[in-house]
Amino acid sequence: MEKRSLQDYQEFSEERFTKRIVFKKGDSTVFLLNFMPGQELPAHKHPGTEVYILTLQGEGTFTIGGAEVKASANEAVHCAGSEELAYKNTGNDPVTLYVALNKIPDERYAQNL
């Protein structure tokens, strides 16, 4: 059993969003994405996995398969790895997203940025 405080992974940067790995076990990983207002995650896919995202704080807009989905604190989103996913902090406050990939497509997805 392992226990981690998510506050330890809420690191924000004025230059760009940050990604902090919380757990990496086998083919699965959990990480936090941290965004200042206006920062965004470019469109990408996660082939071979399912993506589960919980907005821990703030609000923003996902673009999943071309459809915009607004999400705020305590709302969760799921998308298949084959769907194109993008995100933008469209609010006035910092955003933290809790992301779980149940199978890591390759090592690129389990690195801090």
VMD Tcl script that builds the backbone (N, CA, C; Angstrom):
set m [mol new atoms 339]
animate dup $m
set s [atomselect $m all]
$s set {name element resname resid chain x y z} {
  {N N MET 1 A 0.838 -1.174 0.000}
  {CA C MET 1 A 0.000 0.000 0.000}
  {C C MET 1 A 0.884 1.239 0.000}
  {N N GLU 2 A 0.456 2.203 -0.760}
  {CA C GLU 2 A 1.163 3.482 -0.772}
  {C C GLU 2 A 0.144 4.601 -0.618}
  {N N LYS 3 A 0.537 5.629 0.094}
  {CA C LYS 3 A -0.315 6.798 0.287}
  {C C LYS 3 A 0.486 8.030 -0.098}
  {N N ARG 4 A -0.140 8.903 -0.858}
  {CA C ARG 4 A 0.525 10.136 -1.292}
  {C C ARG 4 A -0.419 11.320 -1.078}
  {N N SER 5 A 0.133 12.464 -0.753}
  {CA C SER 5 A -0.644 13.698 -0.660}
  {C C SER 5 A -0.620 14.382 -2.019}
  {N N LEU 6 A -1.788 14.596 -2.601}
  {CA C LEU 6 A -1.848 15.220 -3.923}
  {C C LEU 6 A -1.328 16.652 -3.907}
  {N N GLN 7 A -1.370 17.299 -2.763}
  {CA C GLN 7 A -0.834 18.664 -2.670}
  {C C GLN 7 A 0.640 18.707 -3.046}
  {N N ASP 8 A 1.366 17.619 -2.807}
  {CA C ASP 8 A 2.790 17.562 -3.149}
  {C C ASP 8 A 3.017 17.610 -4.654}
  {N N TYR 9 A 1.985 17.352 -5.437}
  {CA C TYR 9 A 2.107 17.277 -6.891}
  {C C TYR 9 A 1.426 18.452 -7.593}
  {N N GLN 10 A 0.893 19.380 -6.816}
  {CA C GLN 10 A 0.260 20.567 -7.385}
  {C C GLN 10 A 1.311 21.661 -7.508}
  {N N GLU 11 A 2.065 21.589 -8.587}
  {CA C GLU 11 A 3.125 22.558 -8.872}
  {C C GLU 11 A 2.750 23.307 -10.139}
  {N N PHE 12 A 2.694 24.621 -10.043}
  {CA C PHE 12 A 2.285 25.457 -11.170}
  {C C PHE 12 A 3.479 26.237 -11.710}
  {N N SER 13 A 3.442 26.511 -13.015}
  {CA C SER 13 A 4.492 27.273 -13.671}
  {C C SER 13 A 3.841 28.331 -14.557}
  {N N GLU 14 A 4.406 29.517 -14.558}
  {CA C GLU 14 A 3.879 30.584 -15.421}
  {C C GLU 14 A 4.176 30.300 -16.900}
  {N N GLU 15 A 5.226 29.505 -17.185}
  {CA C GLU 15 A 5.634 29.257 -18.569}
  {C C GLU 15 A 4.716 28.281 -19.300}
  {N N ARG 16 A 4.322 27.186 -18.604}
  {CA C ARG 16 A 3.515 26.152 -19.249}
  {C C ARG 16 A 2.880 25.268 -18.182}
  {N N PHE 17 A 1.928 24.449 -18.620}
  {CA C PHE 17 A 1.324 23.516 -17.659}
  {C C PHE 17 A 2.384 22.536 -17.173}
  {N N THR 18 A 2.133 21.915 -16.014}
  {CA C THR 18 A 3.056 20.915 -15.491}
  {C C THR 18 A 2.353 19.568 -15.373}
  {N N LYS 19 A 3.140 18.525 -15.450}
  {CA C LYS 19 A 2.658 17.154 -15.266}
  {C C LYS 19 A 3.535 16.520 -14.203}
  {N N ARG 20 A 2.902 15.976 -13.146}
  {CA C ARG 20 A 3.632 15.353 -12.062}
  {C C ARG 20 A 3.083 13.943 -11.833}
  {N N ILE 21 A 3.954 12.958 -11.943}
  {CA C ILE 21 A 3.572 11.559 -11.774}
  {C C ILE 21 A 3.333 11.277 -10.290}
  {N N VAL 22 A 2.158 10.751 -9.952}
  {CA C VAL 22 A 1.824 10.377 -8.576}
  {C C VAL 22 A 2.131 8.896 -8.352}
  {N N PHE 23 A 1.665 8.041 -9.265}
  {CA C PHE 23 A 1.939 6.605 -9.215}
  {C C PHE 23 A 2.242 6.104 -10.622}
  {N N LYS 24 A 3.132 5.143 -10.730}
  {CA C LYS 24 A 3.378 4.420 -11.969}
  {C C LYS 24 A 3.601 2.970 -11.593}
  {N N LYS 25 A 2.639 2.125 -11.935}
  {CA C LYS 25 A 2.683 0.706 -11.577}
  {C C LYS 25 A 2.341 -0.126 -12.806}
  {N N GLY 26 A 3.258 -0.954 -13.249}
  {CA C GLY 26 A 2.993 -1.778 -14.424}
  {C C GLY 26 A 2.633 -0.929 -15.624}
  {N N ASP 27 A 1.504 -1.229 -16.235}
  {CA C ASP 27 A 1.056 -0.481 -17.415}
  {C C ASP 27 A 0.120 0.673 -17.074}
  {N N SER 28 A -0.010 1.008 -15.799}
  {CA C SER 28 A -0.918 2.077 -15.377}
  {C C SER 28 A -0.146 3.228 -14.755}
  {N N THR 29 A -0.733 4.421 -14.854}
  {CA C THR 29 A -0.129 5.587 -14.216}
  {C C THR 29 A -1.218 6.556 -13.781}
  {N N VAL 30 A -0.896 7.324 -12.736}
  {CA C VAL 30 A -1.752 8.401 -12.249}
  {C C VAL 30 A -0.867 9.627 -12.143}
  {N N PHE 31 A -1.380 10.755 -12.644}
  {CA C PHE 31 A -0.606 11.984 -12.563}
  {C C PHE 31 A -1.525 13.182 -12.445}
  {N N LEU 32 A -0.940 14.313 -12.015}
  {CA C LEU 32 A -1.664 15.570 -11.969}
  {C C LEU 32 A -1.164 16.463 -13.087}
  {N N LEU 33 A -2.119 17.129 -13.746}
  {CA C LEU 33 A -1.812 18.189 -14.700}
  {C C LEU 33 A -2.236 19.495 -14.042}
  {N N ASN 34 A -1.347 20.475 -14.032}
  {CA C ASN 34 A -1.587 21.752 -13.365}
  {C C ASN 34 A -1.510 22.885 -14.378}
  {N N PHE 35 A -2.542 23.705 -14.439}
  {CA C PHE 35 A -2.644 24.767 -15.435}
  {C C PHE 35 A -2.922 26.106 -14.773}
  {N N MET 36 A -2.186 27.118 -15.178}
  {CA C MET 36 A -2.525 28.487 -14.826}
  {C C MET 36 A -3.591 28.947 -15.834}
  {N N PRO 37 A -4.325 30.034 -15.539}
  {CA C PRO 37 A -5.338 30.510 -16.479}
  {C C PRO 37 A -4.758 30.712 -17.877}
  {N N GLY 38 A -5.493 30.214 -18.870}
  {CA C GLY 38 A -5.092 30.361 -20.265}
  {C C GLY 38 A -4.182 29.264 -20.787}
  {N N GLN 39 A -3.563 28.491 -19.914}
  {CA C GLN 39 A -2.667 27.423 -20.369}
  {C C GLN 39 A -3.483 26.259 -20.930}
  {N N GLU 40 A -2.872 25.544 -21.883}
  {CA C GLU 40 A -3.594 24.449 -22.511}
  {C C GLU 40 A -2.720 23.251 -22.817}
  {N N LEU 41 A -3.393 22.127 -22.924}
  {CA C LEU 41 A -2.797 20.848 -23.298}
  {C C LEU 41 A -3.151 20.617 -24.762}
  {N N PRO 42 A -2.166 20.439 -25.650}
  {CA C PRO 42 A -2.484 20.249 -27.063}
  {C C PRO 42 A -3.203 18.931 -27.334}
  {N N ALA 43 A -3.900 18.874 -28.437}
  {CA C ALA 43 A -4.646 17.677 -28.839}
  {C C ALA 43 A -3.696 16.495 -29.010}
  {N N HIS 44 A -4.125 15.349 -28.460}
  {CA C HIS 44 A -3.322 14.128 -28.545}
  {C C HIS 44 A -4.218 12.937 -28.250}
  {N N LYS 45 A -3.684 11.731 -28.445}
  {CA C LYS 45 A -4.403 10.494 -28.167}
  {C C LYS 45 A -3.583 9.637 -27.207}
  {N N HIS 46 A -4.241 8.638 -26.618}
  {CA C HIS 46 A -3.592 7.684 -25.714}
  {C C HIS 46 A -3.904 6.278 -26.204}
  {N N PRO 47 A -3.311 5.851 -27.302}
  {CA C PRO 47 A -3.671 4.558 -27.895}
  {C C PRO 47 A -3.484 3.395 -26.930}
  {N N GLY 48 A -4.465 2.504 -26.917}
  {CA C GLY 48 A -4.358 1.293 -26.125}
  {C C GLY 48 A -4.713 1.437 -24.657}
  {N N THR 49 A -5.307 2.555 -24.261}
  {CA C THR 49 A -5.671 2.748 -22.856}
  {C C THR 49 A -7.003 3.480 -22.741}
  {N N GLU 50 A -7.517 3.534 -21.553}
  {CA C GLU 50 A -8.682 4.350 -21.223}
  {C C GLU 50 A -8.191 5.510 -20.378}
  {N N VAL 51 A -8.839 6.674 -20.519}
  {CA C VAL 51 A -8.401 7.885 -19.836}
  {C C VAL 51 A -9.519 8.356 -18.907}
  {N N TYR 52 A -9.174 8.547 -17.632}
  {CA C TYR 52 A -10.127 9.019 -16.628}
  {C C TYR 52 A -9.559 10.293 -16.022}
  {N N ILE 53 A -10.348 11.369 -16.049}
  {CA C ILE 53 A -9.854 12.666 -15.585}
  {C C ILE 53 A -10.844 13.279 -14.602}
  {N N LEU 54 A -10.339 13.658 -13.445}
  {CA C LEU 54 A -11.132 14.323 -12.423}
  {C C LEU 54 A -10.590 15.738 -12.261}
  {N N THR 55 A -11.460 16.730 -12.343}
  {CA C THR 55 A -11.055 18.102 -12.073}
  {C C THR 55 A -11.050 18.289 -10.562}
  {N N LEU 56 A -9.862 18.485 -10.000}
  {CA C LEU 56 A -9.740 18.679 -8.558}
  {C C LEU 56 A -10.052 20.110 -8.148}
  {N N GLN 57 A -9.606 21.064 -8.963}
  {CA C GLN 57 A -9.860 22.477 -8.661}
  {C C GLN 57 A -9.905 23.260 -9.952}
  {N N GLY 58 A -10.666 24.359 -9.934}
  {CA C GLY 58 A -10.768 25.235 -11.093}
  {C C GLY 58 A -11.793 24.760 -12.098}
  {N N GLU 59 A -11.723 25.374 -13.287}
  {CA C GLU 59 A -12.648 25.021 -14.360}
  {C C GLU 59 A -11.979 25.252 -15.703}
  {N N GLY 60 A -12.411 24.458 -16.677}
  {CA C GLY 60 A -11.836 24.581 -18.005}
  {C C GLY 60 A -12.664 23.819 -19.011}
  {N N THR 61 A -12.114 23.699 -20.211}
  {CA C THR 61 A -12.841 23.073 -21.310}
  {C C THR 61 A -11.986 21.995 -21.962}
  {N N PHE 62 A -12.551 20.785 -22.004}
  {CA C PHE 62 A -11.960 19.683 -22.757}
  {C C PHE 62 A -12.490 19.748 -24.177}
  {N N THR 63 A -11.674 19.328 -25.123}
  {CA C THR 63 A -12.149 19.063 -26.477}
  {C C THR 63 A -11.837 17.595 -26.717}
  {N N ILE 64 A -12.896 16.797 -26.851}
  {CA C ILE 64 A -12.758 15.354 -26.995}
  {C C ILE 64 A -13.474 14.936 -28.269}
  {N N GLY 65 A -12.715 14.423 -29.225}
  {CA C GLY 65 A -13.310 14.025 -30.492}
  {C C GLY 65 A -14.027 15.170 -31.184}
  {N N GLY 66 A -13.534 16.393 -31.004}
  {CA C GLY 66 A -14.119 17.567 -31.645}
  {C C GLY 66 A -15.235 18.232 -30.857}
  {N N ALA 67 A -15.719 17.609 -29.790}
  {CA C ALA 67 A -16.793 18.182 -28.977}
  {C C ALA 67 A -16.219 18.859 -27.743}
  {N N GLU 68 A -16.720 20.054 -27.434}
  {CA C GLU 68 A -16.271 20.762 -26.237}
  {C C GLU 68 A -17.089 20.325 -25.027}
  {N N VAL 69 A -16.373 20.069 -23.922}
  {CA C VAL 69 A -16.995 19.633 -22.672}
  {C C VAL 69 A -16.420 20.486 -21.549}
  {N N LYS 70 A -17.256 21.316 -20.935}
  {CA C LYS 70 A -16.801 22.118 -19.804}
  {C C LYS 70 A -16.814 21.262 -18.548}
  {N N ALA 71 A -15.813 21.461 -17.683}
  {CA C ALA 71 A -15.735 20.708 -16.440}
  {C C ALA 71 A -15.173 21.600 -15.344}
  {N N SER 72 A -15.726 21.453 -14.155}
  {CA C SER 72 A -15.231 22.204 -13.004}
  {C C SER 72 A -14.967 21.233 -11.857}
  {N N ALA 73 A -14.544 21.767 -10.725}
  {CA C ALA 73 A -14.138 20.940 -9.585}
  {C C ALA 73 A -15.162 19.858 -9.275}
  {N N ASN 74 A -14.655 18.659 -9.024}
  {CA C ASN 74 A -15.439 17.479 -8.664}
  {C C ASN 74 A -16.232 16.879 -9.819}
  {N N GLU 75 A -15.894 17.225 -11.043}
  {CA C GLU 75 A -16.506 16.593 -12.205}
  {C C GLU 75 A -15.462 15.723 -12.896}
  {N N ALA 76 A -15.905 14.543 -13.353}
  {CA C ALA 76 A -15.001 13.581 -13.981}
  {C C ALA 76 A -15.382 13.365 -15.435}
  {N N VAL 77 A -14.357 13.081 -16.246}
  {CA C VAL 77 A -14.526 12.840 -17.677}
  {C C VAL 77 A -13.796 11.543 -18.023}
  {N N HIS 78 A -14.374 10.756 -18.893}
  {CA C HIS 78 A -13.726 9.551 -19.418}
  {C C HIS 78 A -13.675 9.667 -20.927}
  {N N CYS 79 A -12.586 9.217 -21.513}
  {CA C CYS 79 A -12.523 9.094 -22.970}
  {C C CYS 79 A -11.659 7.897 -23.332}
  {N N ALA 80 A -11.969 7.323 -24.462}
  {CA C ALA 80 A -11.177 6.201 -24.964}
  {C C ALA 80 A -9.839 6.730 -25.467}
  {N N GLY 81 A -8.836 5.893 -25.408}
  {CA C GLY 81 A -7.514 6.296 -25.868}
  {C C GLY 81 A -7.463 6.651 -27.343}
  {N N SER 82 A -8.428 6.165 -28.106}
  {CA C SER 82 A -8.461 6.458 -29.540}
  {C C SER 82 A -9.075 7.826 -29.846}
  {N N GLU 83 A -9.697 8.457 -28.840}
  {CA C GLU 83 A -10.298 9.775 -29.040}
  {C C GLU 83 A -9.249 10.871 -28.851}
  {N N GLU 84 A -9.288 11.875 -29.719}
  {CA C GLU 84 A -8.368 12.994 -29.573}
  {C C GLU 84 A -8.833 13.879 -28.417}
  {N N LEU 85 A -7.891 14.237 -27.551}
  {CA C LEU 85 A -8.174 14.975 -26.323}
  {C C LEU 85 A -7.306 16.223 -26.247}
  {N N ALA 86 A -7.926 17.344 -25.899}
  {CA C ALA 86 A -7.209 18.591 -25.626}
  {C C ALA 86 A -7.880 19.235 -24.418}
  {N N TYR 87 A -7.196 20.201 -23.794}
  {CA C TYR 87 A -7.757 20.873 -22.625}
  {C C TYR 87 A -7.237 22.298 -22.566}
  {N N LYS 88 A -8.093 23.206 -22.062}
  {CA C LYS 88 A -7.674 24.593 -21.818}
  {C C LYS 88 A -8.303 25.089 -20.525}
  {N N ASN 89 A -7.469 25.724 -19.683}
  {CA C ASN 89 A -7.977 26.385 -18.489}
  {C C ASN 89 A -8.643 27.669 -18.963}
  {N N THR 90 A -9.962 27.662 -18.988}
  {CA C THR 90 A -10.728 28.811 -19.463}
  {C C THR 90 A -11.234 29.669 -18.310}
  {N N GLY 91 A -10.860 29.318 -17.085}
  {CA C GLY 91 A -11.282 30.085 -15.915}
  {C C GLY 91 A -10.241 31.109 -15.503}
  {N N ASN 92 A -10.468 31.708 -14.352}
  {CA C ASN 92 A -9.571 32.739 -13.819}
  {C C ASN 92 A -8.657 32.226 -12.719}
  {N N ASP 93 A -8.806 30.946 -12.351}
  {CA C ASP 93 A -8.030 30.364 -11.260}
  {C C ASP 93 A -7.211 29.182 -11.767}
  {N N PRO 94 A -6.181 28.783 -11.016}
  {CA C PRO 94 A -5.423 27.590 -11.396}
  {C C PRO 94 A -6.321 26.352 -11.428}
  {N N VAL 95 A -5.961 25.407 -12.293}
  {CA C VAL 95 A -6.689 24.146 -12.446}
  {C C VAL 95 A -5.730 22.997 -12.158}
  {N N THR 96 A -6.235 21.986 -11.446}
  {CA C THR 96 A -5.513 20.728 -11.297}
  {C C THR 96 A -6.424 19.604 -11.758}
  {N N LEU 97 A -5.909 18.785 -12.678}
  {CA C LEU 97 A -6.617 17.609 -13.169}
  {C C LEU 97 A -5.908 16.365 -12.648}
  {N N TYR 98 A -6.684 15.408 -12.143}
  {CA C TYR 98 A -6.187 14.105 -11.698}
  {C C TYR 98 A -6.455 13.138 -12.847}
  {N N VAL 99 A -5.403 12.581 -13.424}
  {CA C VAL 99 A -5.524 11.742 -14.615}
  {C C VAL 99 A -5.061 10.327 -14.302}
  {N N ALA 100 A -5.869 9.349 -14.713}
  {CA C ALA 100 A -5.498 7.941 -14.568}
  {C C ALA 100 A -5.547 7.279 -15.937}
  {N N LEU 101 A -4.427 6.672 -16.332}
  {CA C LEU 101 A -4.355 5.873 -17.549}
  {C C LEU 101 A -4.217 4.432 -17.099}
  {N N ASN 102 A -5.146 3.578 -17.524}
  {CA C ASN 102 A -5.110 2.219 -17.006}
  {C C ASN 102 A -4.108 1.339 -17.721}
  {N N LYS 103 A -3.530 1.828 -18.785}
  {CA C LYS 103 A -2.437 1.124 -19.449}
  {C C LYS 103 A -1.602 2.174 -20.152}
  {N N ILE 104 A -0.329 2.193 -19.859}
  {CA C ILE 104 A 0.552 3.189 -20.462}
  {C C ILE 104 A 0.874 2.763 -21.890}
  {N N PRO 105 A 0.526 3.597 -22.888}
  {CA C PRO 105 A 0.825 3.236 -24.272}
  {C C PRO 105 A 2.327 3.085 -24.532}
  {N N ASP 106 A 3.122 3.992 -23.993}
  {CA C ASP 106 A 4.579 3.874 -24.034}
  {C C ASP 106 A 5.151 4.810 -22.975}
  {N N GLU 107 A 6.429 4.752 -22.760}
  {CA C GLU 107 A 7.062 5.477 -21.660}
  {C C GLU 107 A 6.911 6.994 -21.736}
  {N N ARG 108 A 6.630 7.554 -22.921}
  {CA C ARG 108 A 6.456 9.000 -23.045}
  {C C ARG 108 A 5.359 9.517 -22.109}
  {N N TYR 109 A 4.337 8.678 -21.851}
  {CA C TYR 109 A 3.190 9.099 -21.053}
  {C C TYR 109 A 3.464 9.064 -19.557}
  {N N ALA 110 A 4.582 8.515 -19.139}
  {CA C ALA 110 A 4.894 8.389 -17.713}
  {C C ALA 110 A 6.161 9.165 -17.362}
  {N N GLN 111 A 6.262 10.384 -17.913}
  {CA C GLN 111 A 7.404 11.244 -17.617}
  {C C GLN 111 A 6.906 12.593 -17.147}
  {N N ASN 112 A 7.597 13.181 -16.204}
  {CA C ASN 112 A 7.266 14.541 -15.783}
  {C C ASN 112 A 7.618 15.514 -16.886}
  {N N LEU 113 A 6.824 16.563 -17.010}
  {CA C LEU 113 A 7.090 17.622 -17.995}
  {C C LEU 113 A 7.376 18.912 -17.265}
}
mol reanalyze $m
mol bondsrecalc $m
mol representation Tube
mol addrep $m
